[in-house]
């Protein structure tokens, strides 16, 4: 079988071109042919047809001459790599229109130029027109059932492996042609295009003649939403009405794909006797039924494939319970951007830059990236475990959120559970010598409030995003974990909910300071989120209460009391060092112009 160049508009004069197609979509080039003129194909000038992307092509690889509608090819002796035609290395060959040869990763084809398919106009009335009802087609018995079943079984794999629409059309037309022995040509046509456009055409080897499409037949089938058969016989000019001069019948079946609302499968052939309409209907009915089954299978598998691709794109963001609620309706209002109560987490890896430099010196950047990936996987897995959404990965950091697409009063608490679980996972890794995550630390910021979140992008390229003051605040709180020397910093709204609704056997908090985060104008209280005492015995609950009294005294300017309350904290606690050093520098006396909040950046 030979294939015409895709995207062929209908209704222009016939010329031939020599076309080169590389492995990438951008690697396309055409060379117009002149009968009797010889041209040279090579990778660089002085070759007339230059194909620069093909590394296996010599400077002068082969020459071609168009004679009598056929292209004669001769390979130069100095060509270093073989030319393949019909699967064999050749030094000479002749290409008919639609035939191909291959050098390296590039396919060369003799093709009609854009606009070779001549479209018959509105006067293309056939001598016989037949429409088929669903019941009639259901009763049609397959004549070549074994061959056609084999074709049908190949369709799912064909569709899943077709990475482009052009590849799908090519494989589809060739399979249909293989399944219908009486057909000479099968094409995918876009009736909705103006002018009518042949997207791809497969031709049985040895069939000659120009390519014509009956506009009336194609549009009639699309309008009815069912197959339509046109037949011509005698000397009444089948060349005028159908695809080529040797055809005496053509039928069209709608092809319901998402690409265009006007796609049809256009099939033509010759039976030599079209006088007996009943016999012809009986002979072509099974083939029309087969083509309809192909169209249905292609449409169904295509829909399933697109759905799977969309779900795969969303799986990286949503936990299984959220995906279960979303179901198959991925374009639902549930995912549309909207304002909602959102809890946002920024989780950042520490030691990233230092580890990158060490890995570069040891020539082990690939191994380092694997460790970073494992660390991000730990973060994401805990977010999913507590029903969150991973909105974005920003190099060595992750943005996650709760409260969208499903609103929940538990969102802030689930975010805190996830933050504590991430903290515990990294702490456990540090205790294990040689663990791939032992060198990493993490800093987490959590904030709760009104924000906008939603899905943006195309169905195949999805991005989940959130924006608003609470997102910025969560990012700034994550930065404060470095300044205040603690793993998790949360805002006052989240801390209040933890204190009201979570027992101390699950989570605890302590006021760290009042600060004005970078990029903000108003001071605010920030808190550390801590695990329960049985997980973190460094602080008893009584010590945390004493610590908070000390911080409030510090904010109020009573630094002597603050110092007395804070200096008895465990030595291993680094957060109180920040306040003690500042107070010590001022001899434990708040400055006269003390605003009540920590000046940032700190010079401690």
N, C-alpha and C positions, 0 to 999 in steps of 0.2 A: 504494500500500500504506500502511496505517496501523499504528501500533504501540501496544500497550498499555504502561502504565507498568511498568517492571521491578520485580522483587522483589514479586510479587503472591502473598500467601498464599492457599491454596485453602480454601474452606469457609465464607465469610461472606457477608452480604447485600450486594446490589448498590446502590451509590450512586455519584454522579459527583462529581468534583472538577475544578477548573481549576488546572493545575499550571504553575509557572514554573521554567525551568531555565536558569541562566546558563552562562558559559564555564568557570567553576571548579566543582569538586566541591561546595564549601560553599554555592554559590549555588543553593539549592533552596527552593521554598516552595509550599504547597498551600492552596487556598481551597475549602471545602466548598460545594456548590451546593444551593440550595433551589428547586424548580420554581416558576416565576412571579415570583421575586424578581430585581430588577435590581441589579447591583453595578458599582462603578466601579474601574478598574485605573489606577494611577498610581505615581509615584515617591515621593510623600510623602502624608501625611494631608491632607485628609479622605477620600482614596480608601479604599474598604473593603479592596481587595486591593493592598497596598503592596509594590512591588518596588524596594528602595532601591539595588541595585547597578547597575541599567541606566541609564546616563547619557543614552541616547537616548529615554528615556521621559519624557513631560511629567507635570506634577502630576496632571492629569486627562487621560488619553490616550484610553481607550475604555471602553465599558460593555458588559456582557453580561447576557443573560437566558436562563435555561434553560426551554425550552418543548418538551414532548413528547419528551424525551430528546435534544434538539438544543440547541446553544448559539448564540443569535443575537448577533452582534457589531456594534456601531455605533461608529465612530471619531469623536471630538469634533472640531469644526472647528479648535479651538485647538491640537490636537496638532501639534507641530513636525516630527515625523519619521514616515515611512510605516509602515503595518502591512502585512506581506506574508502572503498566503494562497495556497498552491499556486503560489508563485513570482511572484505579481503583487501590486502595491500595491492595497489595497482601502479603501473607506470603510465598507462593510458586507459581512458574509459570515455564513454559518451553518456551524458545526462539528458534525460527527458524532463520536461517541466514537472516540477514537484520532487524530483530525485535529489539525493544528497550525497556528499562525500565529507570525510572527517579528517582533520589534521589536529593532533593534540586534543585540546578541549573545545575546539571550534568546529562548528558544523557549517558547511557551505551548501547552499541550495539554489537550484535554478527555479525561479518563482515568477509568476506574473506580477507585474508592478501593481501598486495600489490602484484599484479601479478596473479590474479585468472582468468582473462578472457582470454581464450585460443583463439589465433587468427588463423583463417584458412589461408593457404598460397595461393600462386598464382594459385594453381590447383583447387580453389573452384568454378568451373564453375557450375552455377545453371542450372537446366533443363529448366527454362524459365526466361528470363530477359526482363523487360518492362521499357521503358522510357515514360514520359508523357510530351506533349507539353503544353505551357501556355494556348493555346486555348482549348485544351482538358480538362484541369483542370478547366478552367473557366466555362465550360459547365457541369461539374460534379455537380449533385444535392445532397445536404446534406441529409443523411438518418436520422441522429439524430440531427437535426438542433437546437432544443431547448437546449439540453445539451451542444452542442459545442459553441453556442452563449454565453451561461452562462460562459463557460471557457474563451472565448475571452474577455468578459467584465471584467474579473478578472485580466487580464494580466497587465494593466498599474499599478495598485496598487501593484501587485506582484513584478514588477521590481523596483518601487520606494522604496519599503520596504526592498528589498534585499541589505544588506550592503556589502556583499562579493560576489565574483563570485560563490563560492561553494553554498551559500544560493540561488542564482539565479538558478543554475542548479537543485538543489533539488526541488524547487517549480515548475520550468518549467516542469521537467519530470513527476512529479506527476499530474500536471494539464493536460498535453497531455494524460497521461494514463487514466485520468478521462473522457476525451472527446472522446476517441476511445475505444469503448466497446469490439472490437475484438482483441485489443492488449493485450499482456501479459507482455511486457517489453518495456520501453522507456529509452534511454540513450543519454547522451551528450558525443560525442567522438571527440577527437582531432586527426585528420588524419595527421596533420603536424608534430606531435610528433614522435620521433623514440626511442623505438617502439611505435606503435599505443597506445593511452592512453584513457581509459574510465574515464571521469571526474566525472560522476554521473550516476546512474542507478536506476530507480524506477520499482518495480516488483509488479504485482497484487498478492494479498494474495492467498496462496495455490498453486502457481506455483513453481515447483521444477525443479532442473536441473542445470548444469553448465552454465556459461556465455561465449558465443563465439561471436566473431565479424568477419564478412567477410571483410577483408582488401579490396578486390576488389570492393565490393559493396560501401563501404564508400568512397574510392578514386574515383570511377567512378562518383558518385553523385557530389563530389566536383569538379572534372574536368569538368563535363558538366554544373555545376551551376544550376542543375535542379534535381527533384526527380527521383530516380531509384528504381524499385521493382525487387526483386529476389524471385523466388518461387521454392520449392522442393516438390516432391510428391512420393508416392510409398515407396519403401524400399531403396531408393538410398541415405540414410544417411543424413537426415537433421541435425543430431547432428554434422556432420562434417562441415557443411557449414554456420550455422546461430547460434543464441545466445544460444539456449538450445534444449534439445532433443525432446521437444514436439512442436517446431515451424515448420511450413511449409512455411512461407513467412517472408520476412523482406524488409523494404524500408528505404531509407535514403534521407534526405532533408538538403541542406546546411543551416547553421545558421551563418549569417554574423554579428558577433560581433567584437568589437575592441580587444578582448582578444587574439585571434589567427586567422590567415587566414584559418585555416583548421578545423573549428568546423562544426559538422553535428549533426542532430537529427536522431537517429537510433531506429527504431520501429520494433518489431517482434510480431508474434502471430501465431495462428493456426485456420484454417477454415475446416480442415479435408478433403476437396475436392478441390484440386488444378488442377484437370484435365481440367476443363472448363475455359480456359484462358479468354474468353470474359466475362463470369460471374464474374470471380475473378477480372478482371479489372474494371468491373462495381461496384463490391462490395467495393473494396479498393480505387477506384478513389476519392470518396468524403472524405475519411479519409486522403488521401495524400494531397488533396486540403486544408483540415482543418489544417494539420500540416504545410503546406507552409504558410498559413495565420498567424498561430502562430509565425513562424519564422520571417515573415515580420513585424508583430506588435512588437515583442520583439526587433528586430533590430532598428525599428523606434523610439520606446519609449526609448530604451537605448541611442540612439543618442541624443534625446531631453533631457533626464535626465542629460547626461554628459554635454550638452551645458548649461543647466540651472545651474548646479553646477559650471561650469567655469564662467558663467556670475555672479553668486552670489559671487564667489571669487573676481571678478573684481569690483563689485558694491561698495565695501568698499573703493576703490581707486579713482574711476572716477565719475565725475558728470554726470547726465543724458545726456546732450548734447554730451559729449565725447563718452559715451556708444552708443549713436545713430549713431555716425559716424563710430565707430568700427564695429558695427553690429554683425553678427554671426561668422565672421572669426577671432576668437580669437588668432589664430596662425599666423596672418598676419605680414608682415614686419613692419607694422605700430607700433607694440609693441616691436619689436626687439631692444636690446640695441644699441644705436648709439650716436655719438657726436652731440650736438645741442646747440643753444643759450637757456640757461635755467635761470629762476629766481627761487631761492630757498628760502624758509622760514623755519626757526626754531622757534617754539612757545613753550615756557616753562612756566609751572605753578609755581608760587611763593607761599611760605607758605605751601608747600607740606609736608616737613619734620616735621614742627611744628604741623601741623594739624594731621599728622599720630600719633605723640606721644600723643596728646590730645585724639584722638579717641581710642588709645590703653588703656589709663588710664580709659576711660569711657566705655570700652568694646563695642565700636561701630565702629569697623573697617569695618564691612559690610556696614554700612551707609556712612562711609567716602569714601569707594570705589565707591559707587553710586554717590557721589558728584563729585569725580574725573572723572568718566565716563560722567557725565553731562557736566563738563567743557570741556572735550575733544570733546564731541558732538558739543558744541558751536563752537569750533575751526573748526572742520571738516565741519560743515554746512555752515560756511562763506566761506571756501575754495571752496566748491562745488558751492555756489551761484555765485562765481566769476570765475567759470570754471577751477578750479585748480585740482590737483591730490594729494591725501594724500598718500605719499610714505611709511610712517612708523609711528608707535606709540612707543615711547621709555619711558615706565613707565609714567612719568608725562609730557612728551613732545611729540610734533608732528613735523614730517618733511613733508612739502608740496612743490609742484613745479608747475611751469607754463612753457609752451614751449615744452612739450612732453606729449602725443604722437603727439599732433597737434601743429605745429609751428605757432606763431602769434606775430605780432609786438606789440600787446596789452598786452602780457604776463607780463612784469614788472609792467605795470599800474594796471592790474587786481590783481596782488599780493599785491600792495600797498592798493588798495581798500579793499581787504580782511583783511589786517593787521589792517587798521583803523576800520573796522566793528567789528573785534574781540575786539579791545581796547574799543570800545563804548559799546559792550555787557557786558563786565566785569565791566566797570565803572557804567553802569546802575544797575548791580546787587549789587554793593557796596552801592548804595543809598537806597536800599530796606532792611529794617530791617528784619532779619530772612531768607533772601534769601539764598538758599543752596550754592551759589557761592560767597556770600558776603565776605568771609574770604580769597578768592583767589586773587592773583595778577598775572599778566603775563608779560613776557618779550619776545619780538619778534626781530629776526634778519633777514634781507632780503638782498640778494646779487644777482647780475646778471652777467652772463658771459658764457663762453664755458664750457660744462660739458658732461658727458656720463650718459644717463638714459635709462632704459628699464625694460622689464619683464623677470624675471628668475624663475626657479622652474618647477614643473610638472603642467599639466593642472588642477589638482584638488587642488594643493597647490602652489598658486601664490604668488610671492613677487615682489613688484615694488621697484626699487632702483635707486639711483643716486650717482655718485662719481666723484671727481675732486676738484680742488682748490676752485671753487665757493661754493661747498657744505661745505667745511671746513671753508670758510670765513663766510658764513651765521651762522654757529654754533658759531664762535668766536664773531660775532656781537651780537648774543643773549646773550652771557656771558657779553659783555660790557654794556648791559642795567643795570646791577647791579652796575658796577663801575661808570657809568656816570649818573645813577639815573633817567633814562627815560624809558618809556614803549617800544618804537620801535627805533631800530638803523638800518640804511641802509648804503650801501656802496656808493661811489662817482658815480659809473656808474648808479645806480638806481636813486640817487638824481638828476643827470643831466637830465635823462629822465622825471622825475616828473616835474622839473622846465620848461622843454621845452614843454611838451605836456599836462600837467594837469593845469587847471586854479586854482587860489588860493581858489576858492569857492568849490573845491573838496579836495585838499590836499596842504600842505605847508611843507617846509623843513627848517632846520637851521643847520649850521655847528656846531658840538659839540667840536671837538678837532682833533689833529693828534696823532695817536697812533701806536704802533707796537703790533698787537694782539698776543695772546699766540700761540706759535708754528710757528710764521712767522718772517721774517727777515727785510722786508721793511716797513717803516712807511706809513700810509695812512690816508686820511681824512675820518672821519665818521660823519654821519648826523642823526638828529632826523627827523622822519616822523610825522607830526602833522596834525590834522584835520583842516578844515577851521575855520575862526574866529568865525562864528556864532555857531559852536559846541564847540570851545575852546576859550572863551573870555579872558583867562589869558594873552595871548599875542596879541597885535595888529600887523598888518603887519609891521608897522614902527619899533616896538620894536624888531621884528625878524631881520630886517635889521641892527639895531644898535647892536644886539647881535652878529651877524656874523662879523661885523667890529671889535668888541672886541676880538673875538676868533682869528681873523687873526692877530691882534696886539699881542696877547699872543704868537702865534706861531712864529712871527717874533722877539720876545724877547723884545718888547716894553710893558713891564708889567704895567707901570704907566698909559699909555693910555688905555690898556686893562682893568685895574681896574676901571678907571673912566667910561668906557662904560658899564661894566658888573654889577657894584654894584647897579645901578639904576633899575635893572630888578625886576619883582614882587617877593615878599618875598616867595611866595608859590612855586616858581621854584627852584627845587633842583639841576638842572644841573649846574647852574652858581656857586653854593656853592663849587663844586669840584675845579674849577679854582681859586676862590677867596681865599680859604683856603691855596692852594699851594703858591699863590703869597704872602699872608700875612706872611707865615712862612719865606719867603725870603725877607721880608720888601719891597715887590713890585719891587724887582730888579731881573732880570733873572740871574742865575748863569753864570759865565764866560764860562763854557763849555756847556751851554744850547743847546741841539740838535734840539730843535724846536718841540719836541713831548713829550707827557705825559709819564713819567716813570711808568711802570706797574710791579708789583702791586703798587697801590698808598698807601702811608702812611699818610692818612689825618684824 
